[in-house]
Amino acid sequence: MGVAELELLKVAEQVAAETAELVRSVRASMTDGQDVEVRTKTSETDVVTAADQQAERLVRARLAELRPDEPVLGEEQGGVEGSGIRWVIDPIDGTVNFLYGFPWYAVSLAAQVDGVSVAGAVIEPDSGRRWTAARGHGAWLDGRRLRVGQPSKLAHALVITGFSYLPERRARQAEMVTGLLGRVRDIRRSGSASLDLCAVAAGWADGYVEHGLHRWDWAAGALVAAEAGAVVNLPEEHPELGGDATIAAAPSIHSELYQAALDCGIDKV
């Protein structure tokens, strides 16, 4: 695609930045750390706020102006499968962090062609950092080219993970992470899949393992990680991992992390 990918990236970054500014202003106006409208989704701890819904409406409106007739898949309003170009939006990835004022949350927007991400932007409302990537053109943080780290072995690797909001599954995930703890330098859990994938791209972490991600969770962040040199396994690509696991890691430790995850029961989570 070449130039087309860069054109899609320009739109993704522009719309994500506008949406991030909306999210930032909404968060600044909140009192006592609470949004006035909060409801739950999969469990009583899995929340969606009025800001999520407002942000997604803005993305859809702006894409309708800039890229008319191209379908959109979003966390809050859904969407349909289809061929050709489709936009994938997570209006606030890390909603619980947003709710508490913990600054690790982002607006994530990607353009996919036949289900494959070709351009993506992950923008942090609180800091203003912009993580961007276009397929075949590299990954960037505020204009600085990103490259993954080069840990010599898994025992020296910092690994990020995440947990389901379903109590039963969370317990199984905890068992798997307990097994991993003895094989890596340390484990982090920050609460935003897109930013976790970007952290691997920047070398801020060496690997990432999580279950249950939806397309909007990984569409932009996985592209950033891959374009920075990470080896990325996406949900449904590797049934031996249990069908819905995502792994991203520096090439130097990817095979070790992959095998360790299997040894620790990732396929049973």
C-alpha atoms as an extended CHARMM CRD file, in Angstrom:
* protein
*
       269  EXT
         1         1  MET       CA              0.0000000000        0.0000000000        0.0000000000  PROA      1               0.0000000000
         2         2  GLY       CA              2.8770000000        2.4060000000        0.6890000000  PROA      2               0.0000000000
         3         3  VAL       CA              1.5800000000        5.9590000000        0.6330000000  PROA      3               0.0000000000
         4         4  ALA       CA             -1.9520000000        4.7870000000        1.4440000000  PROA      4               0.0000000000
         5         5  GLU       CA             -0.7710000000        3.4330000000        4.7880000000  PROA      5               0.0000000000
         6         6  LEU       CA              0.7710000000        6.7760000000        5.6910000000  PROA      6               0.0000000000
         7         7  GLU       CA             -2.4410000000        8.5590000000        4.6960000000  PROA      7               0.0000000000
         8         8  LEU       CA             -4.4230000000        6.2390000000        6.9670000000  PROA      8               0.0000000000
         9         9  LEU       CA             -1.9290000000        6.8760000000        9.7670000000  PROA      9               0.0000000000
        10        10  LYS       CA             -2.3910000000       10.6210000000        9.3730000000  PROA      10              0.0000000000
        11        11  VAL       CA             -6.1370000000       10.2320000000        9.8580000000  PROA      11              0.0000000000
        12        12  ALA       CA             -5.7170000000        7.8150000000       12.7760000000  PROA      12              0.0000000000
        13        13  GLU       CA             -3.3660000000       10.1710000000       14.5970000000  PROA      13              0.0000000000
        14        14  GLN       CA             -5.5140000000       13.2380000000       13.9390000000  PROA      14              0.0000000000
        15        15  VAL       CA             -8.7590000000       11.6740000000       15.1270000000  PROA      15              0.0000000000
        16        16  ALA       CA             -7.1460000000        9.9290000000       18.1100000000  PROA      16              0.0000000000
        17        17  ALA       CA             -5.5220000000       13.2030000000       19.1810000000  PROA      17              0.0000000000
        18        18  GLU       CA             -8.8240000000       15.0870000000       18.9980000000  PROA      18              0.0000000000
        19        19  THR       CA            -10.4900000000       12.3370000000       20.9970000000  PROA      19              0.0000000000
        20        20  ALA       CA             -7.6920000000       12.2750000000       23.5660000000  PROA      20              0.0000000000
        21        21  GLU       CA             -8.1910000000       15.9990000000       24.1400000000  PROA      21              0.0000000000
        22        22  LEU       CA            -11.8940000000       15.3780000000       24.7710000000  PROA      22              0.0000000000
        23        23  VAL       CA            -11.0780000000       12.5860000000       27.2240000000  PROA      23              0.0000000000
        24        24  ARG       CA             -8.5070000000       14.7800000000       28.9820000000  PROA      24              0.0000000000
        25        25  SER       CA            -10.9910000000       17.6270000000       29.4110000000  PROA      25              0.0000000000
        26        26  VAL       CA            -13.6960000000       15.2770000000       30.6880000000  PROA      26              0.0000000000
        27        27  ARG       CA            -11.2790000000       13.7570000000       33.2310000000  PROA      27              0.0000000000
        28        28  ALA       CA            -10.2340000000       17.2340000000       34.3940000000  PROA      28              0.0000000000
        29        29  SER       CA            -13.8630000000       18.1630000000       35.0280000000  PROA      29              0.0000000000
        30        30  MET       CA            -14.6440000000       15.0670000000       37.0930000000  PROA      30              0.0000000000
        31        31  THR       CA            -15.0360000000       15.4960000000       40.8560000000  PROA      31              0.0000000000
        32        32  ASP       CA            -13.9260000000       13.0530000000       43.5380000000  PROA      32              0.0000000000
        33        33  GLY       CA            -12.5330000000       10.7250000000       40.8660000000  PROA      33              0.0000000000
        34        34  GLN       CA            -15.9890000000        9.6820000000       39.6940000000  PROA      34              0.0000000000
        35        35  ASP       CA            -17.6660000000       10.0580000000       36.3170000000  PROA      35              0.0000000000
        36        36  VAL       CA            -21.3510000000       10.9490000000       36.7180000000  PROA      36              0.0000000000
        37        37  GLU       CA            -22.4280000000        7.9650000000       34.6090000000  PROA      37              0.0000000000
        38        38  VAL       CA            -20.8570000000        4.5650000000       35.2090000000  PROA      38              0.0000000000
        39        39  ARG       CA            -22.2620000000        1.1580000000       34.3080000000  PROA      39              0.0000000000
        40        40  THR       CA            -20.8060000000       -2.3350000000       34.3580000000  PROA      40              0.0000000000
        41        41  LYS       CA            -20.2110000000       -4.8350000000       31.5610000000  PROA      41              0.0000000000
        42        42  THR       CA            -18.9420000000       -8.3880000000       32.0770000000  PROA      42              0.0000000000
        43        43  SER       CA            -18.8090000000       -8.1350000000       35.8700000000  PROA      43              0.0000000000
        44        44  GLU       CA            -19.3830000000       -5.6100000000       38.6320000000  PROA      44              0.0000000000
        45        45  THR       CA            -15.7100000000       -4.5640000000       38.4080000000  PROA      45              0.0000000000
        46        46  ASP       CA            -15.6830000000       -4.1410000000       34.6040000000  PROA      46              0.0000000000
        47        47  VAL       CA            -16.9060000000       -0.6010000000       33.9830000000  PROA      47              0.0000000000
        48        48  VAL       CA            -17.7760000000        1.7220000000       31.1300000000  PROA      48              0.0000000000
        49        49  THR       CA            -18.1970000000        5.4490000000       31.6720000000  PROA      49              0.0000000000
        50        50  ALA       CA            -20.0700000000        8.2340000000       29.9360000000  PROA      50              0.0000000000
        51        51  ALA       CA            -16.6690000000        9.4340000000       28.7280000000  PROA      51              0.0000000000
        52        52  ASP       CA            -16.0920000000        6.1380000000       26.8680000000  PROA      52              0.0000000000
        53        53  GLN       CA            -19.3580000000        6.5770000000       25.0330000000  PROA      53              0.0000000000
        54        54  GLN       CA            -18.8130000000       10.2620000000       24.3060000000  PROA      54              0.0000000000
        55        55  ALA       CA            -15.3160000000        9.5960000000       22.9810000000  PROA      55              0.0000000000
        56        56  GLU       CA            -16.4750000000        6.8330000000       20.6640000000  PROA      56              0.0000000000
        57        57  ARG       CA            -19.2430000000        9.0460000000       19.2750000000  PROA      57              0.0000000000
        58        58  LEU       CA            -16.6260000000       11.6820000000       18.4440000000  PROA      58              0.0000000000
        59        59  VAL       CA            -14.3950000000        9.1580000000       16.6630000000  PROA      59              0.0000000000
        60        60  ARG       CA            -17.2780000000        7.8650000000       14.5820000000  PROA      60              0.0000000000
        61        61  ALA       CA            -18.3840000000       11.3770000000       13.6700000000  PROA      61              0.0000000000
        62        62  ARG       CA            -14.8910000000       12.4700000000       12.6190000000  PROA      62              0.0000000000
        63        63  LEU       CA            -14.2460000000        9.3100000000       10.6040000000  PROA      63              0.0000000000
        64        64  ALA       CA            -17.5760000000        9.8000000000        8.8460000000  PROA      64              0.0000000000
        65        65  GLU       CA            -16.2880000000       13.2110000000        7.7430000000  PROA      65              0.0000000000
        66        66  LEU       CA            -12.7250000000       12.2190000000        6.8570000000  PROA      66              0.0000000000
        67        67  ARG       CA            -13.2270000000        8.6270000000        5.6200000000  PROA      67              0.0000000000
        68        68  PRO       CA            -16.9090000000        8.3480000000        4.6500000000  PROA      68              0.0000000000
        69        69  ASP       CA            -18.4480000000        4.9230000000        3.9910000000  PROA      69              0.0000000000
        70        70  GLU       CA            -15.6770000000        3.0260000000        5.7780000000  PROA      70              0.0000000000
        71        71  PRO       CA            -17.0220000000        0.8280000000        8.5980000000  PROA      71              0.0000000000
        72        72  VAL       CA            -16.0220000000        1.2670000000       12.2340000000  PROA      72              0.0000000000
        73        73  LEU       CA            -15.7020000000       -1.3520000000       14.9760000000  PROA      73              0.0000000000
        74        74  GLY       CA            -15.7510000000        0.0770000000       18.4800000000  PROA      74              0.0000000000
        75        75  GLU       CA            -15.8040000000       -1.2540000000       22.0140000000  PROA      75              0.0000000000
        76        76  GLU       CA            -18.9860000000        0.5800000000       22.9920000000  PROA      76              0.0000000000
        77        77  GLN       CA            -21.1080000000        0.5370000000       19.8200000000  PROA      77              0.0000000000
        78        78  GLY       CA            -19.8420000000       -2.5940000000       18.1200000000  PROA      78              0.0000000000
        79        79  GLY       CA            -19.6620000000       -2.9580000000       14.3610000000  PROA      79              0.0000000000
        80        80  VAL       CA            -19.7570000000       -5.5080000000       11.5860000000  PROA      80              0.0000000000
        81        81  GLU       CA            -17.2020000000       -7.7560000000        9.9190000000  PROA      81              0.0000000000
        82        82  GLY       CA            -16.2500000000       -6.9680000000        6.3550000000  PROA      82              0.0000000000
        83        83  SER       CA            -13.4850000000       -6.8070000000        3.7800000000  PROA      83              0.0000000000
        84        84  GLY       CA            -11.4940000000       -3.7500000000        2.7850000000  PROA      84              0.0000000000
        85        85  ILE       CA            -10.6340000000       -0.8890000000        5.1360000000  PROA      85              0.0000000000
        86        86  ARG       CA            -12.1960000000       -0.8900000000        8.6060000000  PROA      86              0.0000000000
        87        87  TRP       CA            -11.4170000000        1.3560000000       11.5730000000  PROA      87              0.0000000000
        88        88  VAL       CA            -11.0740000000       -0.1630000000       15.0330000000  PROA      88              0.0000000000
        89        89  ILE       CA            -11.4890000000        2.0680000000       18.0870000000  PROA      89              0.0000000000
        90        90  ASP       CA            -11.0570000000        1.6910000000       21.8130000000  PROA      90              0.0000000000
        91        91  PRO       CA            -12.2200000000        5.1170000000       23.0500000000  PROA      91              0.0000000000
        92        92  ILE       CA            -10.5970000000        4.7150000000       26.4700000000  PROA      92              0.0000000000
        93        93  ASP       CA             -8.3250000000        1.7140000000       26.8520000000  PROA      93              0.0000000000
        94        94  GLY       CA             -7.8490000000        1.4780000000       30.6050000000  PROA      94              0.0000000000
        95        95  THR       CA            -11.2320000000        2.7290000000       31.7630000000  PROA      95              0.0000000000
        96        96  VAL       CA            -10.6910000000        1.7240000000       35.3910000000  PROA      96              0.0000000000
        97        97  ASN       CA             -7.4220000000        3.6880000000       35.4110000000  PROA      97              0.0000000000
        98        98  PHE       CA             -9.2840000000        6.6470000000       33.8940000000  PROA      98              0.0000000000
        99        99  LEU       CA            -11.9780000000        6.3720000000       36.5530000000  PROA      99              0.0000000000
       100       100  TYR       CA             -9.4200000000        6.5790000000       39.3580000000  PROA      100             0.0000000000
       101       101  GLY       CA             -7.2180000000        9.1960000000       37.7210000000  PROA      101             0.0000000000
       102       102  PHE       CA             -4.3560000000        6.7070000000       37.2640000000  PROA      102             0.0000000000
       103       103  PRO       CA             -2.6330000000        8.1540000000       34.1600000000  PROA      103             0.0000000000
       104       104  TRP       CA             -2.0200000000        4.8840000000       32.2250000000  PROA      104             0.0000000000
       105       105  TYR       CA             -4.9640000000        4.9900000000       29.7880000000  PROA      105             0.0000000000
       106       106  ALA       CA             -5.2230000000        5.8740000000       26.1200000000  PROA      106             0.0000000000
       107       107  VAL       CA             -7.2990000000        6.3940000000       23.0050000000  PROA      107             0.0000000000
       108       108  SER       CA             -6.4930000000        3.6220000000       20.5230000000  PROA      108             0.0000000000
       109       109  LEU       CA             -7.4180000000        3.8530000000       16.8310000000  PROA      109             0.0000000000
       110       110  ALA       CA             -6.2930000000        1.5940000000       13.9860000000  PROA      110             0.0000000000
       111       111  ALA       CA             -7.0530000000        1.1380000000       10.3120000000  PROA      111             0.0000000000
       112       112  GLN       CA             -7.2160000000       -2.4830000000        9.2280000000  PROA      112             0.0000000000
       113       113  VAL       CA             -7.3610000000       -3.9290000000        5.7230000000  PROA      113             0.0000000000
       114       114  ASP       CA             -9.0690000000       -7.3130000000        5.5640000000  PROA      114             0.0000000000
       115       115  GLY       CA             -8.5390000000       -7.6730000000        9.3110000000  PROA      115             0.0000000000
       116       116  VAL       CA             -4.8310000000       -6.7690000000        9.3450000000  PROA      116             0.0000000000
       117       117  SER       CA             -3.6760000000       -3.5470000000       11.0170000000  PROA      117             0.0000000000
       118       118  VAL       CA             -1.8760000000       -1.2140000000        8.5990000000  PROA      118             0.0000000000
       119       119  ALA       CA             -1.9200000000        2.0630000000       10.5590000000  PROA      119             0.0000000000
       120       120  GLY       CA             -2.4800000000        2.8860000000       14.2040000000  PROA      120             0.0000000000
       121       121  ALA       CA             -2.2410000000        5.5580000000       16.8530000000  PROA      121             0.0000000000
       122       122  VAL       CA             -2.3090000000        5.1790000000       20.6240000000  PROA      122             0.0000000000
       123       123  ILE       CA             -2.4780000000        8.5330000000       22.3880000000  PROA      123             0.0000000000
       124       124  GLU       CA             -2.3290000000        9.1980000000       26.1210000000  PROA      124             0.0000000000
       125       125  PRO       CA             -4.6850000000       12.0120000000       27.1840000000  PROA      125             0.0000000000
       126       126  ASP       CA             -2.8410000000       12.6820000000       30.4380000000  PROA      126             0.0000000000
       127       127  SER       CA              0.7240000000       12.9960000000       29.1030000000  PROA      127             0.0000000000
       128       128  GLY       CA             -0.0190000000       13.7340000000       25.4660000000  PROA      128             0.0000000000
       129       129  ARG       CA              2.3920000000       11.0170000000       24.2920000000  PROA      129             0.0000000000
       130       130  ARG       CA              1.6890000000        9.7580000000       20.7770000000  PROA      130             0.0000000000
       131       131  TRP       CA              2.5370000000        6.2040000000       19.7920000000  PROA      131             0.0000000000
       132       132  THR       CA              2.1530000000        5.6410000000       16.0360000000  PROA      132             0.0000000000
       133       133  ALA       CA              2.9190000000        3.0060000000       13.4110000000  PROA      133             0.0000000000
       134       134  ALA       CA              2.2620000000        2.2150000000        9.7690000000  PROA      134             0.0000000000
       135       135  ARG       CA              2.8420000000       -1.2140000000        8.3110000000  PROA      135             0.0000000000
       136       136  GLY       CA              6.2720000000       -1.3740000000        6.7280000000  PROA      136             0.0000000000
       137       137  HSD       CA              7.1690000000        2.1370000000        7.8950000000  PROA      137             0.0000000000
       138       138  GLY       CA              8.1700000000        1.5860000000       11.5260000000  PROA      138             0.0000000000
       139       139  ALA       CA              6.8520000000        2.6560000000       14.9230000000  PROA      139             0.0000000000
       140       140  TRP       CA              7.3290000000        5.9890000000       16.6580000000  PROA      140             0.0000000000
       141       141  LEU       CA              6.8710000000        7.7480000000       19.9890000000  PROA      141             0.0000000000
       142       142  ASP       CA              6.5310000000       11.5080000000       19.5480000000  PROA      142             0.0000000000
       143       143  GLY       CA              8.6880000000       11.3410000000       16.4390000000  PROA      143             0.0000000000
       144       144  ARG       CA             11.3540000000        9.0530000000       17.9380000000  PROA      144             0.0000000000
       145       145  ARG       CA             11.8440000000        5.7100000000       16.1960000000  PROA      145             0.0000000000
       146       146  LEU       CA             11.0880000000        2.7600000000       18.4710000000  PROA      146             0.0000000000
       147       147  ARG       CA             13.0180000000       -0.4910000000       18.8010000000  PROA      147             0.0000000000
       148       148  VAL       CA             12.3800000000       -3.3460000000       21.1920000000  PROA      148             0.0000000000
       149       149  GLY       CA             14.8870000000       -4.3010000000       23.8530000000  PROA      149             0.0000000000
       150       150  GLN       CA             17.4000000000       -7.1380000000       23.5650000000  PROA      150             0.0000000000
       151       151  PRO       CA             17.3640000000       -9.0930000000       26.8330000000  PROA      151             0.0000000000
       152       152  SER       CA             19.8140000000      -11.9790000000       26.7510000000  PROA      152             0.0000000000
       153       153  LYS       CA             17.4260000000      -14.4840000000       28.3250000000  PROA      153             0.0000000000
       154       154  LEU       CA             13.9670000000      -14.7880000000       29.8550000000  PROA      154             0.0000000000
       155       155  ALA       CA             15.3680000000      -14.6620000000       33.3910000000  PROA      155             0.0000000000
       156       156  HSD       CA             16.4500000000      -11.0780000000       32.6590000000  PROA      156             0.0000000000
       157       157  ALA       CA             13.1090000000      -10.0320000000       31.1470000000  PROA      157             0.0000000000
       158       158  LEU       CA             10.4760000000       -7.6690000000       32.5260000000  PROA      158             0.0000000000
       159       159  VAL       CA              7.0590000000       -9.0000000000       31.4920000000  PROA      159             0.0000000000
       160       160  ILE       CA              3.6830000000       -7.2560000000       31.5310000000  PROA      160             0.0000000000
       161       161  THR       CA              0.3810000000       -9.0520000000       31.9500000000  PROA      161             0.0000000000
       162       162  GLY       CA             -3.2850000000       -8.3410000000       32.6060000000  PROA      162             0.0000000000
       163       163  PHE       CA             -6.2790000000      -10.0020000000       34.1880000000  PROA      163             0.0000000000
       164       164  SER       CA             -9.8640000000      -10.6990000000       33.2710000000  PROA      164             0.0000000000
       165       165  TYR       CA            -12.6930000000       -8.9920000000       35.1570000000  PROA      165             0.0000000000
       166       166  LEU       CA            -14.3590000000      -12.4010000000       35.6180000000  PROA      166             0.0000000000
       167       167  PRO       CA            -13.3610000000      -13.7330000000       39.0680000000  PROA      167             0.0000000000
       168       168  GLU       CA            -13.0830000000      -17.3940000000       38.0160000000  PROA      168             0.0000000000
       169       169  ARG       CA            -10.7890000000      -16.6340000000       35.1140000000  PROA      169             0.0000000000
       170       170  ARG       CA             -8.7670000000      -14.1470000000       37.1060000000  PROA      170             0.0000000000
       171       171  ALA       CA             -7.9580000000      -16.8960000000       39.6120000000  PROA      171             0.0000000000
       172       172  ARG       CA             -6.6530000000      -19.1660000000       36.8330000000  PROA      172             0.0000000000
       173       173  GLN       CA             -4.6170000000      -16.3110000000       35.3870000000  PROA      173             0.0000000000
       174       174  ALA       CA             -3.0750000000      -15.6820000000       38.7820000000  PROA      174             0.0000000000
       175       175  GLU       CA             -1.9210000000      -19.3000000000       38.9030000000  PROA      175             0.0000000000
       176       176  MET       CA             -0.2530000000      -18.9440000000       35.5130000000  PROA      176             0.0000000000
       177       177  VAL       CA              1.4690000000      -15.6910000000       36.5110000000  PROA      177             0.0000000000
       178       178  THR       CA              2.6760000000      -17.3000000000       39.7370000000  PROA      178             0.0000000000
       179       179  GLY       CA              4.4550000000      -19.8640000000       37.5950000000  PROA      179             0.0000000000
       180       180  LEU       CA              5.9760000000      -17.1860000000       35.3770000000  PROA      180             0.0000000000
       181       181  LEU       CA              7.2810000000      -15.2110000000       38.3440000000  PROA      181             0.0000000000
       182       182  GLY       CA             10.0170000000      -17.7260000000       38.9670000000  PROA      182             0.0000000000
       183       183  ARG       CA             11.2150000000      -17.5480000000       35.3530000000  PROA      183             0.0000000000
       184       184  VAL       CA             11.4440000000      -13.7970000000       34.6940000000  PROA      184             0.0000000000
       185       185  ARG       CA             13.0290000000      -10.7060000000       36.2360000000  PROA      185             0.0000000000
       186       186  ASP       CA              9.6540000000       -9.3280000000       37.3070000000  PROA      186             0.0000000000
       187       187  ILE       CA              5.9960000000       -8.9310000000       36.3600000000  PROA      187             0.0000000000
       188       188  ARG       CA              3.9940000000       -5.7370000000       35.8420000000  PROA      188             0.0000000000
       189       189  ARG       CA              0.2280000000       -5.2150000000       35.5350000000  PROA      189             0.0000000000
       190       190  SER       CA             -0.7990000000       -1.7240000000       34.4390000000  PROA      190             0.0000000000
       191       191  GLY       CA             -4.3330000000       -2.0290000000       33.0750000000  PROA      191             0.0000000000
       192       192  SER       CA             -4.1460000000       -0.8570000000       29.4420000000  PROA      192             0.0000000000
       193       193  ALA       CA             -3.4120000000       -3.4560000000       26.7580000000  PROA      193             0.0000000000
       194       194  SER       CA             -2.6300000000       -0.9410000000       24.0170000000  PROA      194             0.0000000000
       195       195  LEU       CA             -0.1010000000        0.8940000000       26.1910000000  PROA      195             0.0000000000
       196       196  ASP       CA              1.3880000000       -2.3780000000       27.4250000000  PROA      196             0.0000000000
       197       197  LEU       CA              2.0740000000       -3.3610000000       23.8150000000  PROA      197             0.0000000000
       198       198  CYS       CA              3.5820000000        0.0730000000       23.1890000000  PROA      198             0.0000000000
       199       199  ALA       CA              5.7970000000       -0.3840000000       26.2560000000  PROA      199             0.0000000000
       200       200  VAL       CA              7.2610000000       -3.5120000000       24.6540000000  PROA      200             0.0000000000
       201       201  ALA       CA              7.8700000000       -1.4820000000       21.4790000000  PROA      201             0.0000000000
       202       202  ALA       CA              9.8030000000        1.1250000000       23.4620000000  PROA      202             0.0000000000
       203       203  GLY       CA             11.8750000000       -1.4110000000       25.3760000000  PROA      203             0.0000000000
       204       204  TRP       CA             10.2220000000       -0.3320000000       28.6330000000  PROA      204             0.0000000000
       205       205  ALA       CA              9.2830000000       -3.9960000000       29.0150000000  PROA      205             0.0000000000
       206       206  ASP       CA             10.5680000000       -7.0860000000       27.2450000000  PROA      206             0.0000000000
       207       207  GLY       CA              7.3890000000       -9.1080000000       26.8930000000  PROA      207             0.0000000000
       208       208  TYR       CA              3.6320000000       -9.0640000000       27.2800000000  PROA      208             0.0000000000
       209       209  VAL       CA              1.1670000000      -11.9040000000       27.9000000000  PROA      209             0.0000000000
       210       210  GLU       CA             -2.5890000000      -11.5390000000       28.3310000000  PROA      210             0.0000000000
       211       211  HSD       CA             -5.8210000000      -13.4400000000       27.7140000000  PROA      211             0.0000000000
       212       212  GLY       CA             -9.1790000000      -12.3080000000       26.4480000000  PROA      212             0.0000000000
       213       213  LEU       CA             -8.2450000000       -9.2550000000       24.3930000000  PROA      213             0.0000000000
       214       214  HSD       CA            -10.7350000000       -7.9870000000       21.8460000000  PROA      214             0.0000000000
       215       215  ARG       CA             -9.7040000000       -6.5820000000       18.4840000000  PROA      215             0.0000000000
       216       216  TRP       CA            -10.0310000000       -2.9990000000       19.7200000000  PROA      216             0.0000000000
       217       217  ASP       CA             -7.6230000000       -3.7810000000       22.5730000000  PROA      217             0.0000000000
       218       218  TRP       CA             -4.7550000000       -4.8260000000       20.3070000000  PROA      218             0.0000000000
       219       219  ALA       CA             -5.4270000000       -3.3750000000       16.8150000000  PROA      219             0.0000000000
       220       220  ALA       CA             -3.1680000000       -0.3150000000       17.1880000000  PROA      220             0.0000000000
       221       221  GLY       CA             -0.8020000000       -1.4020000000       19.9770000000  PROA      221             0.0000000000
       222       222  ALA       CA              0.1400000000       -4.7250000000       18.3780000000  PROA      222             0.0000000000
       223       223  LEU       CA              1.0900000000       -2.9080000000       15.1740000000  PROA      223             0.0000000000
       224       224  VAL       CA              3.2920000000       -0.4980000000       17.1440000000  PROA      224             0.0000000000
       225       225  ALA       CA              4.9980000000       -3.4560000000       18.8320000000  PROA      225             0.0000000000
       226       226  ALA       CA              5.4710000000       -5.3910000000       15.6000000000  PROA      226             0.0000000000
       227       227  GLU       CA              6.8430000000       -2.3940000000       13.6950000000  PROA      227             0.0000000000
       228       228  ALA       CA              9.3250000000       -1.8540000000       16.5260000000  PROA      228             0.0000000000
       229       229  GLY       CA             10.6020000000       -5.3880000000       16.0130000000  PROA      229             0.0000000000
       230       230  ALA       CA              8.5690000000       -7.4520000000       18.4920000000  PROA      230             0.0000000000
       231       231  VAL       CA              7.3210000000      -10.9160000000       17.6680000000  PROA      231             0.0000000000
       232       232  VAL       CA              3.5480000000      -10.7580000000       18.1640000000  PROA      232             0.0000000000
       233       233  ASN       CA              1.0460000000      -13.6160000000       18.5190000000  PROA      233             0.0000000000
       234       234  LEU       CA             -2.5670000000      -12.4630000000       18.2640000000  PROA      234             0.0000000000
       235       235  PRO       CA             -5.7580000000      -14.1090000000       19.5560000000  PROA      235             0.0000000000
       236       236  GLU       CA             -7.0680000000      -17.0380000000       17.4980000000  PROA      236             0.0000000000
       237       237  GLU       CA             -3.7810000000      -17.3810000000       15.5860000000  PROA      237             0.0000000000
       238       238  HSD       CA             -2.3510000000      -19.9710000000       17.9820000000  PROA      238             0.0000000000
       239       239  PRO       CA             -4.9720000000      -22.3980000000       19.3390000000  PROA      239             0.0000000000
       240       240  GLU       CA             -2.2980000000      -24.1760000000       21.3470000000  PROA      240             0.0000000000
       241       241  LEU       CA             -2.2130000000      -21.0660000000       23.5760000000  PROA      241             0.0000000000
       242       242  GLY       CA             -5.8840000000      -21.4810000000       24.4130000000  PROA      242             0.0000000000
       243       243  GLY       CA             -7.3890000000      -19.5110000000       21.5390000000  PROA      243             0.0000000000
       244       244  ASP       CA             -7.5540000000      -16.0160000000       22.9830000000  PROA      244             0.0000000000
       245       245  ALA       CA             -4.0410000000      -15.2890000000       24.2510000000  PROA      245             0.0000000000
       246       246  THR       CA             -1.8220000000      -12.4410000000       23.0750000000  PROA      246             0.0000000000
       247       247  ILE       CA              1.9600000000      -12.5810000000       23.3620000000  PROA      247             0.0000000000
       248       248  ALA       CA              4.3820000000       -9.8690000000       22.2610000000  PROA      248             0.0000000000
       249       249  ALA       CA              8.0760000000      -10.0010000000       23.0400000000  PROA      249             0.0000000000
       250       250  ALA       CA             11.5460000000       -9.0320000000       21.9740000000  PROA      250             0.0000000000
       251       251  PRO       CA             12.8460000000      -11.6320000000       19.4940000000  PROA      251             0.0000000000
       252       252  SER       CA             15.6800000000      -12.6050000000       21.8280000000  PROA      252             0.0000000000
       253       253  ILE       CA             13.2850000000      -14.0070000000       24.4470000000  PROA      253             0.0000000000
       254       254  HSD       CA             10.0570000000      -14.6380000000       22.5290000000  PROA      254             0.0000000000
       255       255  SER       CA             10.5000000000      -18.3920000000       22.1180000000  PROA      255             0.0000000000
       256       256  GLU       CA             11.4190000000      -18.7510000000       25.7990000000  PROA      256             0.0000000000
       257       257  LEU       CA              8.4040000000      -16.7150000000       26.9070000000  PROA      257             0.0000000000
       258       258  TYR       CA              6.1100000000      -18.6360000000       24.5700000000  PROA      258             0.0000000000
       259       259  GLN       CA              7.2700000000      -21.9750000000       25.9760000000  PROA      259             0.0000000000
       260       260  ALA       CA              7.1880000000      -20.7410000000       29.5780000000  PROA      260             0.0000000000
       261       261  ALA       CA              3.6040000000      -19.5910000000       29.0990000000  PROA      261             0.0000000000
       262       262  LEU       CA              2.6930000000      -23.0650000000       27.8340000000  PROA      262             0.0000000000
       263       263  ASP       CA              4.5520000000      -24.7040000000       30.7350000000  PROA      263             0.0000000000
       264       264  CYS       CA              2.6370000000      -22.5170000000       33.1900000000  PROA      264             0.0000000000
       265       265  GLY       CA             -0.7470000000      -23.4490000000       31.7450000000  PROA      265             0.0000000000
       266       266  ILE       CA             -1.6620000000      -20.5750000000       29.4400000000  PROA      266             0.0000000000
       267       267  ASP       CA             -3.8040000000      -22.9840000000       27.4030000000  PROA      267             0.0000000000
       268       268  LYS       CA             -5.9100000000      -23.7900000000       30.4830000000  PROA      268             0.0000000000
       269       269  VAL       CA             -6.7340000000      -20.1810000000       31.4510000000  PROA      269             0.0000000000
